[in-house]
Amino acid sequence: MKYAANSTVWITGASSGIGKALAEAYIKKDWQVILSARDENKLTEISNIYNHARDNITLAPLDLSKHDTIPEVVKTVLAKVGKVDVLINNAGVSQRCDAISTPLEIDKYIMNVNYFGAVALTKALLPAMLARKRGHIAVISSVQGKIGTRNRSAYAASKHALHGFFDSLRAETAGEGIFITLACPGWIKTDISLNALVADGSKYDIRDNRQEKGLNPETCAKRIIRAIESGKEEVIIGGWETYAVWLKRFAPRLLSRLLRRFEAK
């Protein structure tokens, strides 16, 4: 899809990591940018950095685990900006705990944010896109949306679920002017492991070695934007870890053996 410079993008999880990199990239492209995250202060910091573009930035604080608040936020945003050309469902929380030790409440919370949060926001915004017969929904999944590794059971499940829902939605909205892109990053140098949840619900607060050596979020953001603009249905982004996706398809038993010995840190 081709977009004018004054097009509008809504990015969740925009206060850090890939979301922040996407926000900065779109601000530099002179887009109207809606920034959402739970921490309004961090969103304000981004807005202050780009003070010259402040008229193009709308802050929409949002907690995706509180699904009943989402329709009102969407209503407020649309009343202010008029339309949303691109929605990027990026917000999410990870996990660092084995399945047997993870209380069901943690599984539910991760699903509520990563999966149901993205679904709820999409469902609230989709009617406006369908009315215009124009819109692009991008979903930041993960390589974990294709495979599962140790200590990521709930996280991997939430990402797998995104593929099922948005692949179905793509089929349902074919011919309605709606495009859907699923982006699957591997190890990206962000704070995702620091904020990951452990068994008692607290933060892991350790930066994973492989995450630290991963692709920088700015490069990841550029590849996601390129995939959106070229209308790709799916894009896999990262280093050697992305080969696991192809092993899953062509040599699943080999991948399974490798993953049994793999320490996901």
N, C-alpha and C positions, 0 to 999 in steps of 0.2 A: 504494500500500500504506500502511496505517496502522501506526504503530509506537508502542509504549509508550516512556516516558522512559528505561527501563532497557534498551532495545535495544542491540545491539552492532554497531559498525562497525569495519572494518579498513581502514586507509588506508596505502598505500605512497607512498614519496616524501614522507613527512610532515614532513621536517625544514625545508622552505622552500617558498616560493611558494604555488601553489594547494593543495598537500597540507597545508601548515601552516595555511592559512586554513580548510580543511575540518576539520582536527583541532580547531582552536580553536572553530569553530562547533558541532561536535558535543559538545565538552566543555561548552560553555555550555548545551546542550540536555539535559545530565545523562545522556548516553549512556555506555555502556561503550565505551571507545575504545582500539583497538589501533593503535599507531604503529610503522611500519616505515620504515627508511632504512638506508643503509650506515653513517652516522655516528651511533653511539650517543650520543656526547656532546651532539649537537644535539637529539636526542630527549629526553635528560635535562633539557636547558635548558627545553624546552617543559613537561615534567612539573613542574619546579620552579616555573615561573610560575603554574601552576594547582595549587599545593600542596594547596589545600582539596579538590580533586577527585582527589587522587592515587590513592585507592582505586579510582577508575573508569578509571584509565589503565594500560595494559599496554604495555611496550616490547618490541618484537620485531625487533631488528636483522636486516637481510636484504639480501643482495646478489643482485639478480635476475639477474645474469649467471652466477651459480653455480647452475644449475638442479637439480643433484643434492642441494643442501642444503635445498631448499624443502619437500619432504614432511615432513622432521623438524621444521622450524619450525612448519608447520601442525599437526602432531601435538602439539607442545608448547603452542601457543596454545589449541587446542581442549581440551586437558587442564586448562588454567587457567581459561578463560572459559566453556567448555561449548558455546557456539554462536556463530556469526557470522551476523547478520541481513543486513548489507550489507557487501560487499567493494568497495572503490574502488581500482581499478588505476590509479594516478596516476603512479608513478615513471617517469622516462624521461630520455633524454639527446638533445640536439639536435646540429646539425652546421652548420659554416660553411666549406664547401669545395666546389668544383665536382666533378662526377662523375669527370672524367678524372684529377683529381689525388688523389682519395680512394682510398687503398689498400683492397683487398678486406677486409683485417683490420678496418678501421674500419667498413665496411659491415656485416660480420658482428657486430661488437660492438654496434652500434646496434640491429640486429635482435634480438640476444640479450637485450638489456635491454628495449627498448620492446615487442617483439612476443612473443618466446618466454618472457620473464620473466612477462609478464601471463598468457600461456596456461598456463605451468607452475603458477603459483600458483592460477589458477582451477581447473585440473584436480585439483590436490591438495585443494582445499576443496570442490569441487562435490559429491562423494559425500555429505558431511555435510549439505549443503543439500537434496539430493534425498531423503535419508532422512527429513528433517523436512517435506519438500514445502513448503519456504518459504525464500526467499532472494532477494536482489537484488544483481546484479553491475553495477557502474558502471565504465565504462572512459573515461579521459580521453584522448581522441584529440586532434584538432586540425583547424583549417580545412585544414591540410596533409594531412589524411586524405581530403580531397575533391579537392584540387588539388595541383600541385607547382610550386614556384618555384625560382629560381636558388639554388645552393649548399645545397640541402636534399634532394638525391636520396635518400640513405639514410634520413633522417628521415621524409620524405614516404612512402617505401615502407613503412616500419615502421608508420606510422599507417594507410595504406591497408589493410595486412594485418589490422590489428585489426578493421576493419569487416567484412572477409570472414569472419573466424573467428567473431566474436560475433553477426553476423547469422545465421550458420548455427546457432550454439549456441542462439539464441533460438527458431529453428524446431524444433530437436530437443527442447527442454525445455518447449515449449508444453503447458500442461495439467499441468505438474509443480510448479507453484507458484513457478517461478523467473522473475524479471523481469530484463531487461537494458536498461541505458541507456547510450548512447554520447554523450558530451559532446564538442563540438568547439569549443574556445576559439580565438579569433584572437589578437590582440596583448594580452597580459596583462603587467602590470608586475611581472615576476619576474626572477630571476637566470639564466634559461634560456640567454640568449646568452653570459653570462659563462662558463658551464660547458660550452658547446657545444664539440665536438671539431673540430679542424682536421686537415690532412693528416698531420701527424707524430704525431697522437694527443694533443697538448697541448690546453689549454683556449684558446678564442678570447679570453677575458678582456676583452671589450669589450661595453659595454651598447648594444644596438641603439637607435637613435633612436626607431623606431616602438614598440619594446617599452617604452621609458621613458615614452612618452605613452599607453600602453595602459590598458585597464581595470584597476582595482586588484583584487588577488586575492581580497579579502574579498567584493566584489560578485560576482565570478565564482563563488566558493564558494556563495554564497546561491542563485544561479541553478541551480547543479548540484544542490544539495540539494532545491530546489523541483521540479526535473525528476524526481529520484528519487522524491520523495514523491507526485508526481502520476502516476507510472508511465509517463513519456514514453520512447519508444524511442530518440529522438535529439533533441539540443538543440544549437543553434549559438549561441555566445556571443561578443560582441565589438562592435566599431564598424563603420565603413564597409567594413573588409576582409572582413566576412562576406558582402557582396554578391557576392564572387567565386564563392561556392557556387552562387548562383542563375544567374550568368552561365554557369557551367560547364554547367548544365542546359539553359538556354534560348538562350544565345548563345555556344557553345563556341569558335567561330572568332574572335569578338571578344575573348574572354578570352585566347585563345592569343596574339593580336597584342599585347595589353596586357602580358602576362607576358614577352614577348620583350624589352620595353623596361624592365621593372620591375627596379629594384635592391633586392634583398631585404635591406635594412638598416634 
